[in-house]
């Protein structure tokens, strides 16, 4: 949301200079130069004051002897010490006459005497005399290069590294010597020194005599202070770098964090704090840490200032020094100390010159009133003064070292500055966020308006589509009704002694009428697909019987045109016998029938072949014809709506021109919804081959292998083939139920306990279970589960019909979970009529599972019961009811009235069951339960009905013949 409280004006710290520096007003121009000159004078005065005040008012040693007139401490042992160059002598070995002297403090390479080039070794000696004998004194020697051995009164008291006469024999060490002195009045101090790992040599600072307690106190203060300083630097550096990375800040904060890190590294090296962390720390890496910190801390801070004010501080000198610092650091890592220490003094003077330029730039920044100019200018001045003080201190021009405190001030002030800068960035980010939020709100409002417009357009499109579908249904109904009468009349004219010309005209009219009927059927199917997306059904079906049903349906159409329809047996991958698949068999049947119908329609001579193959989870169906083929330019658009691929130049050839090009579009849509694809391979004048590739899952059938076709198979299926297992602990009730079952024609097996029932199950195949709930060793529900588990363990997919027998079914005593696992229930005492109805239901289920159309044994029993004349009246009534149901179903399909269609299918199913037409009943049930149906579904239902009705009439006729002959 927009933040109205953010009113601060954000000014860019990098905004351009309003006028070039050389075009500034004269007042500002001279003010900048005057302030710069004054600061340079202050720096020079600091240097001169350091020179004038650097020597304390202590008595200096003369000719190797120092006599203190009083006990005032501390005392710096400066002055002339005896010295022997390139000699490691004891006190007694020093020459008594005219010994050589050397000033202390001093470095060998800075004495201006070529006799002491720097690297080498020598011996210092001094005789110190106190007014009184003392036993509480200590000796402190700092900055001695680079190994030393200290002797007092002929006794060794401290070893710093290992003094050597060559680079190989020397072990360098760089730390402060702090040792207590023995009780005495006169101290003969002898110090052996060697320096082969540094260009400096000798004692850079004068040794100090003070009480041991004061020396230890000062050392603890020094270590604590420098430790806090280094830790503060490192912590600030890590914090700023983490803040920079996590907040994705600019390089300004990154450079400031680097300054803190390398500053902390320099303090650790200069103050020798690494030796307190690890006494065995390498001296060489101590030097490297000190020099890397020296090269990169100042360079990073100068780059920090330049990036902060890029328009006021020229990039070239600052960036050049930064890269020189990086190069110096790399050389420090890769080279020995005697090489990279030569860069120290040039680097110090380069820093001084850059700082002078930086002060000049800071004055200009303050005058031009840049953002944060005052804070940054104060930091820069303090940084410059600290750098000057450190330079004077290392040049031995002052004994006062304030650089560490200056660096502390710079660090703390930089943190405050960083906080102010972050606050500025956050404020700017809040403003940008408010602007972005406002833009998002505007875009969201526009998008909502656009979505409302699209929703309105979608509603209008849906309404138009519904009106179109409604119009299609009405038109199709109005066309189908007279068209059906026309086709029927033309068929009645056939064979009524018509002349050759009249028969030709009749056949032409019938073909044109049939073509028009096909167009209406395709239009209805396409309208049904286009009206709404229908969910696919998933059910198991046996591939061979499914393909055989399609063959039976389409053979008649092919025979009427004089074409053989060759349906090749399915080819299975590593499977023998039946192949059960899981999928929407009705939609797949519609797609395949469309392809076969097109092949029949456009093929004049030759044959039509249908092949089927299941491999690697894919069902491959191919329809090959010997028709005219499809031109190359139409192969791409052939599956689009209202596109015909095969046309004839002959205007009289109606077989090739009828249709509007919807059959392949419907097939393509159905197969696409099933996740498959339709492909075409065709050559002009050489026929076509359409292939359906549909992914279908292979499943295991729930029933054993069954036959589906001939009436001879039907006669082998009798009720005595079904075995009924009755389990009841009451022998009387078992005998009663067995008698009813045997009279109904079934084979009955009795058992009185759960274990006995399991034994009977293992001994023979059981089809129907009648289980009492209360048994001596278990209950009916548990026994049912045990029997199912037995068949599952045997890998035998056995079809069982289970009936629960109990006296507590009607009163709700038994839990629903146990009741639901049974196919049906039987209340005690069992009525014979109720039990027979349950047995009939079980038999009907088995027959449907086997794919058998007519239950001939049941039909024969019904005929014997009703008599032949009574059965004929039943068949006649069923035929009329089915005809009326078909009329209502076609009308409902045209009007897309799913409710009426389902009711009519239910009525037809009931009529079919009265004459035991199981296959017709199964197809009617499918249409009743389906969410959508096509013309082909009703045509399939008609085919099943005609087939089973003929079988029923054939059976009645055969029974009449048998009665007459008898």
N, C-alpha and C positions, 0 to 999 in steps of 0.2 A: 504494500500500500504506500501511497505517497506520504512522505514525511514533511509536514508543514513546519516543524520546529527547526529544520535545518536551514538557517538563513545566513550562515557564515560564508563569506566570499572566499573562494579558494583561489589563490594566486600561485602560479607555477614558479617554483624556485629557479627554474631554468629559463625564465622569460628573457627575451632578447634585450640587450642594452638599448635604452631609448635613443642614445646618440653614440657614435663611435668615441673611443677614448680621446683621440686627438682632436675631436670636435667639441669637447666639453667647454663650458664657460671657463674663463681664465681664473676666476676665484676658486672653483673646484680643482682645476688643474694644479695650481700652486699649492693648494691645501694638501693634496695627496702627496706631492713631493716634499713639502715641509714636514709632515708627520712621519714620512718614511725616513727622512734624514735624522729627525730627532731620535727615532728608535734605533737607528744605526749608531748614533752617538752614545746612547745608553748601553748598547752591546759593547762598544769599544771601551767605555768607562768601566764596565764590569770586568772586561779582560785586564785593563790596567790596574784596577783595584785588586784583582786576584794576584797580579804580579807583585804589587806592593805589600800585600798583607799575607802572602803565602808562607813567609818564614816566621816561625814563632820566636819569641824572645828567649830562647834556650841557649845555653852555652854550647858552642859547636866544638867537636873534637879537633885536636890539632896533632898532626903527625902520629895518628893512631892512638892518641891518649885523650881521655875525657875525665876531668875531675869536677865533681859536683860540689858546689859550695854549700848546698843546703839539702834537706830531705824533701823538697817540693817535688811532687809527682803529679802527673806522668812526665817522663822525659823522653824526647825523641833523640835517638842516637844518630844525629846527623853530623856531618863534618868530614874530616879527612881520616879515612881508614887505611891501614896498611893493606897492600894488595900485591899478590904474586900471580902474574898472568901465565896460564898454561902450566900451573904447578898446583898440586894438591899437597900442602905442607901441614905439619903440626905446629904447635906454638913454638916449640924449641927450634924448629927448622927455619924460622923467619930470620933473615939477616939482621944483625944488630946495627950495622952502620949503613946509613943512607938507604933505607928501604923505600920502595915505590909506594905512593899514596894515590887514592882515588876518592872522589866525592861520593857521599851517600846522602840522599837517594840519587840514583842515576841509572841509566841504561847504557850498556857498553857501546851500542851503535849510535848513541846520540851524544857522545862526549866530544865529538869533533876531532878525535884522534884516530888516525888510521891503525894504531897499534891494537885497537880493540874493535874488530870488524862486526861483532855480534855473536854468532855461534862460536862457542869455545868453552873454556873452564878456567877457574882460578880460585884463590883463597883470600878471604877477608879476615882481618884481625883488628881488635880494639881492646884497649885496657881501660876499664871503667872503675873509678874510685869514688866511693860514697863517703859522706862525713862520718857515718856510723855503720856498724854492722847490722844487716837486716836479714830476716829469715821469712819474710812474707811477700817477697817480690816474685814477679813473673815476667817473661819475655814474650813479646808478640811481634812476629815478622809476617807482613802481608805483601803480596805481589813480588815474589822472588822467582826468577826465571832460571831453570825450569825444574831443577833438582838441587837439593841442598842437604848438607850434613852439619849440624850445629854442635859445637863443643864449648863447654864452660869450665874453666880451670882444669883443663886437661881431660875432662870427662865428657863422653858423647851423651847429649840429652835429647836429641831429636833427629830423625831421619825423614826427609821429604823425598820420596822416590828413591832413586839410586844414582849417585853422582858417578859420571863416567868421563872418559877421555875421548870418546867418539860417539857417534850417533847410535852405533850398535850396542855399546856397553852402557848407555844411559837409559834409565827408566824415568820418564818425566812424570811430574805430579804438580798439580796447581791448586793449592789450598793454603789457608792461613796457618802459620806455625804458632802454637800457643802452648808454652811449657813453663812450669815453675822453676825458679832458680834456687840453688842451695844457699844456706846461710853463710854470708861472707861480707866483707867490706870492700874487697877488690875483686873484680870479675874480669878474667882474661877470656874474652869472647872470640871464638874462631869459627868462621862459616865457610865451608867448601861449597862452591856453586858450579854447576855445569848447565849449558843451554845449547842443545843441538837440534831441538824440535821447534824453535821459534827464532824469529829474527832479532828479538830483544834478548838481552842477557843482563845479569846483575840483579841488584835490589832496587826495584822501582819505587819503593817506599822505605823510609827509615824505620828500623826496629824501634819498638817502644818498650820502656821499662815502667812498670806500674805495679801496684799491689795485685796479687793473684786474684783476690776477690773482685776488684774492679774490672780486671781484664775478663774474667768469666762472665760477669754481669753484662758488660758491653757486648760480648760475643752472643750471649743469649738474646739480648735485645735485637742485635743485628739479624740473627737467624730468624727470629720470630717475625720481625718487620718485613724482611725480604720474602719470607715464605707467604705471609698474608698478601703481599703485593703480587707475587707470581700467581698464587691461586686465584686472586681476584681477576687478574688479567685473563687467565685461562678460562675461568668461569664465565666472564663477560663475553669472551670470544665465542665460546660454545653456545651460549644463550643467544647471542645476536645471529650467529650462523643458523641455528635451529629456527629462530623466528623468521629469518630470511627465506629459508627453504620451505617451511610450513605455510607461510603467508604469501609466498611467491613475490617477495618484494624485489626492488631493483638492485643493481650492483652497488649502489651507495652503501646500503647496510652490509652487503657482503664484504666490501673493502674495510669497513669499520670493524667488523668481526675479525677479519684477518689481521688487522693492526693489533688488536688485543691478544690474539693467539701468539703472534710472533714476538710481541712485547713480553709476554709471560715467558716464552722460551729464552729470550735474551737475559732476563733477570735470573732464571735458573742457571744459565751458564756463567754470567759475570759474578754472581755471588756464590758460586761453587756449591749450590744446594743439591746437586746430583749426588755429591759424596755423602750427604746426610741420608739420602734415599738408599744408595748402594755404595758402601765404602770401596768396593772394587770396580766402580764405574770407570770406563775407559776415558783417559785424559784426551785422547784424540777426538772422541765424540763430544766431550765437553767443549773443546774448541769449536767444533762444527756447530753445535747448538748456539753458542755465543755469537758466532759470525753470521749464521743464517738469520737469527733474530735481528742482528744489526742491519743486514742488507734489506730485509723484507718489512720490518715494522715501520720504519720511516717511509719507505716507498709506498706501502699500502695506505698510510695516513695521508700522504700527499696526493695520491690518486683519489682518495675519498673526498678531499676538498675540491679537486678538479672536476670530478663527476657531479659534485653538488652545485658548482657554479661554472658550467662549461663555457658560458659566454663571457665570463670575466677572467678566467684563468686559462691561459693558452694550454692546449693539450700537448704540444710537442715537447717542451722541456720536462714536464711532469711524467708523461708517458715514457720518454726516453730514459729518465732516471729509474722508473719502475722496471723497465726491461733490463737495465743494467744491474739492478738489484737481483732480478731473477737469474740472470747469467752468473752473477757472483755467488748466489746460493748453489747453483748447479756445480760450479767449479769447486766450491767448498766441500760438496759431497764427494766429488770424484778425485780430488787432488790432496797431497799431504799438506800439513800446516805450513811448512817453509815456503810453499807456493802462494797459497791464498792469503796469508797474513800481509803480503805486500800491498794488498788492495785496501787495507784499513785506513791509512792516512789519506790517500786520494778520495776515498769515499766520505770521510769526515768533512773534508773541505768542499766536496760536491754538495753535501747536505747543507753546509753553511750558505753556499751561494744560492741554492734553491730556496732556502728559508728566507733569504733576503728578498728574492723575487716574490715569494708567497706573501710576505708582509706588505709589500707594495700593492699586491692584488687585493688583500684583505681591506686595506684602507679604502681602496676604490669601491669595494663591495659595500662597505659601511656607508660611504657618502651617497651611493646610489640607492641605498635603503632596500637592499634585497631581503627577501624572506630569510629569517634566521641569521641575518648577517652579524648581529651583535654577539650572539652565542658562539658562532663559528669563529669570529675574529678573536674573542677572548681565548678560545681553545688554541687557536693558532699562535697567539702571542705566548701563551704559557708553554706550548710545545717548543717554540723557538728558544725561549729562555732556558728550558730544561736541556735542549740540545747544546746550547752555548755553554752552559755550566758543565755538562759532561765532557765537552771538548776541552775546556780549560782544565778540568780535573785530570783527564788522562794526559794532558800536556804538562802536568805538574806546575801549572801556573796558579792553582788555588788548592787549598787543602779542604775547602768546604764543598761537599757534594750534595746538591739539592735536586739533582735530576730525578731521583726516585720519587720524591714528593711531588715534583712537577708532573711526572707521569701519572701519579695517583689523581691529581687534580684533573688532568686531561681525560682520564678514564671515567671518573665520576661525572664530569661535565658532559662528556660525550653520551653517556647513558641518558642524562636529562634531555640532551638535544635529540637523541634518537626517539625518546618518548614523545617529544613535541612533533617530530616528523611523522611518527606513526599516527598520532592523533589527527594530523592534517590529512594523511592518506585515508584514514578511516572516514573522516568527514566527507572527503571527496568521493569515496566509495559509496557512502550513504546517499549522496546526491545522485550519483550515477544509478544506484539501485532504485531510487525513487523515480528517476526518469524512465528506466527500463520497465518498472512496474506499471507506470502510466501507459507506456507503449504496449505492454502485454494486455492491460485492461482494454485498451482501444481495439487491439487485434482480436481479443476474446469476444468483444461485443460485435465486431464485424463478422467474426466466424459464426457466432450464434445466429445472426441475421441470415447468413448464407445457409446455415443448416436448416433454419425454418423454411427458407425458400425451397431447398432441396426436398425437405419432408413434404411440403405442399405439392411439389412437382411429382414426388413418388406416389403420393395418394391419388393424384389425378391419373398417373400412369396405371396404377392398380385398378382404379375404377374403370378406365378405358379397357384394360385387359379383361376385366370381369364382364363388361358389356359385350366385348368381342366374343368371349367364350359363350356367353348366353345366346348371342346371335347365332354362333356356330351350332349350338345345340338345337335351337329352334329350326334353323334352316335344314340341318341334317334330318331332323324328325319329319319335317314337311316333305323332304325329298325321298326319304327311305320308304315312307308309307305308300305313296303311289308307285314307287319304283319296284317295291316287292310285288305288288299286284301285276305290274307290267311284265316282270320276269316270269311270274307264275303263268300268265296268259300265254306268253311265247312258248313256254315249255309244253303247255297243253296242246298248242297247235302242232307240235312235232308228231309226225306219224299219222296225220289226219289226211292222207292222200293229197298232199300238196304237190304242185308241179315243181320241176327242178328250179325254175326261176323264183317261185314263191318260197321254196325251202331255203334258197340262197339268201333271199331278203330276210326271212325269219331268223336264220343263223346270224346274219350281220346285225340285226336288231338286238338279238340276245347277247351277242358279244359286246355291243356298245352299251347295253344296259348293265351288264356285269362289270364293265370298265367303270361306268359311273358309280356303281355300288362300291367298288374298290376305292374310288376317290373319296366317297363319303366316309367309308370306314377309316381310311388314313387320316382324313381331316379330323375325325372325332378323336383318334388316338393322339394326334399331334396337339390338338387343343387341350386334351387332358394332361399331356406332359408339360405344355407351356403354361398352364393355369397355375400350377403350384408344385413345389418340390415334394416328392413323396419319399418317405423312408423305405429303404430296401428291407425285405424280410430275409431272415436267415433260418433255413430249415434244411434238414438232411434229405437227399433224394438219391435214388440209385440211377446211375448214368445210363445203363443199358435200357431199363424200362422207360426212362424219360425220353431217350432217343427213339425208342420203338413207338411211343405214343405219337410223337411228331410224324414219324413215318406213316402211321396209319391215317393221320389226318390229311397229310399232303399228297399221299399216293393217289387219292381219288381225283384231285385237281390235275395231277400230271397225266393220269390215264385218260381223262377227258380230252386232253390235248394230244394224246398219242405219244407221250414221252415217257421213257422208263426213268423212275426215280430210284437211284442206287444208293442205299444207306449202308456204308461199310461198318462192320463191327468196331466198337471202340477199342483203341489200343491203350493198354495200361502200362505204367512204368513199374516193373517189379511186383505186379499184382496179378493174381489169377482169380478168375471168377468175377464176382460183383465188385463194382467200384462205387462207394458212397461218398458224395460230396456235400459240402455245407454251403448254401447260398440261396439266392432268390431264383428258384427254378422257374417261376411264372414269368418274370421279366426276361430271363434268359431265353425261355421258350418263345416269347414274343419277338425277340431280336432274330433268332434263327429262322422262325417262320417267315419273317419279312424277307430275309435273303432268299429262302427257297421260293417264296411267292414271286419275287422279282425274276428269279431264274426261269421259272415256268412261264411267266408272262412274256419274256423277251426271247425265248428259245423256240425256234420253229422246227428244228430237226436235230437229231443227235440224242443226247442224254444229259441228265443232271445227277451229279455225284455229291454225296455228303459224307465227309470223313471226320473222325473224332479221335483225339489223342490227348492223354493227360500226362504231363511230364513236368517235374520240378515245381509243383504247386500251381501250374498253369493249365487251364483247359483250352485246347486249340480245336476250334470248329471251322471247317472249310467247306464252302459251297462252290462247286465248279460246274460251269455250264458250257455248252457249245454254241452260244449265241453270237451276236454280231460283234461283241467286244465294245470297248469304250475308248474314244479318241484320247490321245495323250494330253491335249489341252484341257480336258474336262476331268481328269483324274483328281486334281486338287480340289475342285468345287463339287464333286459328286456327292459328298456327305452333307452339303448345305441344303437348307430347306428350299423347295420349289425348283430344284435343279434336276434335270434328267440327263443321264449319260448316254442312253442308247436311243437313237431316233432314226427314223427311216425317211428317205426322200419320197417314198410312195405314199400318196395321200390316202389311198384305199387300205393301207396296212394299219389297221386300227390296233392290232395287238402290240405294236411297238410305240404308238404315240399316246395310248391312254395312260392316265395317271398325271399327277401334278408334282411328283418328285418329293414325296414326304416319307416314303418307306425307309430309305437309307438314313435320312435325318433322324427318324425315330430310333432306328437301330443304333446309330452312333451315340445318341443321347443316352440310351439305356446302358450300353456297354461302358460309356465314360463314367456314369454314376457308379457302376460296379467296379471301377478302378482298372478297366481293361482298355483295349484299343481295337479298332477295325482297320484292316489293311486291304489293299486291292492290288491284284496282279492281273493285267489284262493287255491283250494285243488286238488291234482292230482286225475284225473278220476271223479271229481265232479263239473267241470265247473269253470268259472272265473267271477269276477265282477270288471270292471274298473270304477273308479269314477273320475269325473272332478269337482274340486272346484275352482270357478272363482269369484273374487270380481267384482260385477257389481252394478252400481247405479240405483236405481228405480226412474223412471221419470213418469210424468203425461202425457197422450196422448194429442195431439193437436186436435184430432177429437173425435166425439162421438163414442159409441160402434157401430161397423159395422160387418156384416157377410161376410164370405170369401169363402164359399165352393160351394154351390149348384147353379145350373142354375136357380132354382126357385127364389132364392134371386136376381139374376141378373135381372129378369123380373120386379121386383118391383121397380127398380131404373129407373125412367124416368126423362126427362127434366122438367116436370111440378113440380117435387119435389123441384127444386131449385128456390128460391125466389130472384129476382133481385130488389134492391132498387135504383131508379133513383132520384137524387136530383138536380133540376135545377130551377132557379127562373123564367125562360121563359116558360109559359104554352105550347106554340107552340112546342118548342124543346122537352119538356117532352112528349107531345103526339106523336111526331115523333119517339123518341127513344122507347117508350112503344110499339108502333106498330111493330117495327122491332123485339123486344124481344119476344113479344107474338107469332109472326109468326114463330120464331125459336123454339117454344115449351116451353119456360120458363114462369114462373109466374112473372109478373111485378107489382111493387108497386111504386107509384109516390109521391114525396114530393117537396115542393117549398121553404123550408127554413131549416136552421139547426135544429131549435127546432122541427119542424114537422118530420124531419128525425129521431131525437132521440125518439120521441113518437112512430113512427112506429117500431123502433128497440126494444123498450120495449114491444110492443104489440105482435110481432111475430119474429120468427127466420129468420134472413137474411143470405143468402149465398154469394151473389155478390153485391158489391157496385159500383155504377157509380156516381161519385160526381163531380159537377161543382166546379171550383176553386173559382169563385166569387159568393158569396151568400149574401143576404141582411144582415144577422146577424153574419156571420162568413165566413171562407174560407174552401175549401175542405180538406186541410191538417189538420187543427185544428179539423174539424168535424170527420175526420177519427180517430184521436187520442182519441176523446171523446167516440166514439163508441167502440173502443178497450178497453178503460178504463172501460166502462160499463160492458162488458163481463168479464173482469178481476175481477171487484168488485162482480159480481154474481158467481164467482168461476166456471164459465162455459168456458171450453176450446174450444171455437168456432173457426172453420176454415173459414176465410173470404178471398174472392178474391176481391181486391180493384182496381178500374180503375179510374184514374183522367181524367176529361173532361175539356178542356180549349182551347181557341183560341190562346194562347201564348206558346204552348209547343215547336213548331219548331223554334221560334225566340230566345230561350234561356232566356226569361224573368223570368221564375220561377226558384227559387233557387234549386240546386241539392239536398240539404238536405231534402226538402219537396218532391221532385220527387222520391227519393230513397225509401221512405216508402210505395209506391204503387207497386202493382204487375205489372201494365201496365198502359199505357196512351192512350188517344183517342183525336185526334185533331179535333176541330170544323171547318167546319161542318162534322159530323160523316158520313162516308160511310157505307151503310148496310153490304157490304162484310167484311170490317175491323171489324165492331162490331161483326159480327157472328164469325169471327176467334178468337176474344178475348173470346167470350162466350164458344167456343169449347175448348180453352186452359184452361179456368176455370173448365169446366166439367172434362177434362182429369186429372187435378190436384186433384179434389175431388175423382175421381175413384181410383187413385193411392194411395191416403191417406187411402181409405177404404180397400185397398188390393184386389180389384176386377180385375180379369184378362181381361175379354172381356166386352167392352161397347156394349151390345147387341142392345140397341136402336139406337146407332150411326151406328152400323154395318147394322142393318135392313134398316135404311135410305139410307145408301150407296148402298145397294143391290137394293132397289127400284129405286134409281137414275140411276144406271149403268145397271140394268137388271141382270138376273141370269147368263146368258152367259158371260156378261162383268165382273161380280164379280168373276166368275170362272177363267177367264183369269188373273185377278188381283192376285188372290190367287196363281195361277200357277207361275206367274212371281215372286211374293214374295217368294215362296218356293225355286225357283232356286237361287234367290239372297241370301237368307239365307244360303243355302247349300254351295254356293261359299264363303260366309263370314266365315262360320264355318271352311272350309278347310284352309283359310288364317290365321284364329286365332290360330288353332292348330300348324300350321307351325311357326307362329311368337312366340308362347309360347315355342316351342322347341328351337328356336334360341335366345330366350330371347330378342326379338325385341319389346320393349314396344310401340314404335311409330306405327309400323304396326298393332300391336294388338289393340291399341286404335282406329285406323282408321277403321279397320274391324268391331269392335264392334259398331262404329257409323253407319256404312253402314247397319249392321244387325238391329240396332235399328230403322232406317228409314223404312226399309222394313216391320218390325213388326208393325209399327204404321199405315201403309197403310191398314192393315186388323184389326186395333184396338186391337192388342195383347199387352195390357198394362203391364202385368207382365213380359213378355219377354223383352219389351222395358226397364222396370225398371232394370232388371238384366244386360242387355247390357250396360245401362248407368253406372252402378256400375263398370263394368269391364273397361269401357272407362276412367273413372275418377280415378281408383285405380292405385297406384304406382307399385303394384305387383299382380299377379294372379296365381292361381294354376289350375291343371287339373280338380279338383273338381268343380271349379267355372264354367268352360266351360260345364262340365257334367250337372250341375244344370241349366245352360242356355238352353241346349238341352232339358232337361226334360220340362221346361216351354214352349218352343216352340212347342214341340210335343203335349203337353196338349192343348194349345190354338189353334193350327192348327186343331186339331180334333174337338174342339168346333165350330170353324168357318165352317168347312165342314159339321158338323152336322146341323148347322143352315141353310146353303144353301140347304141341302137335305130336311129339314123339310119344307122350303118355296116352294121347287119344288113339294112336295107331296100336300101341301095346294093348290097350283095353279092347279095341275092336278085334284084334287077332286072337285075343284070349277068348 
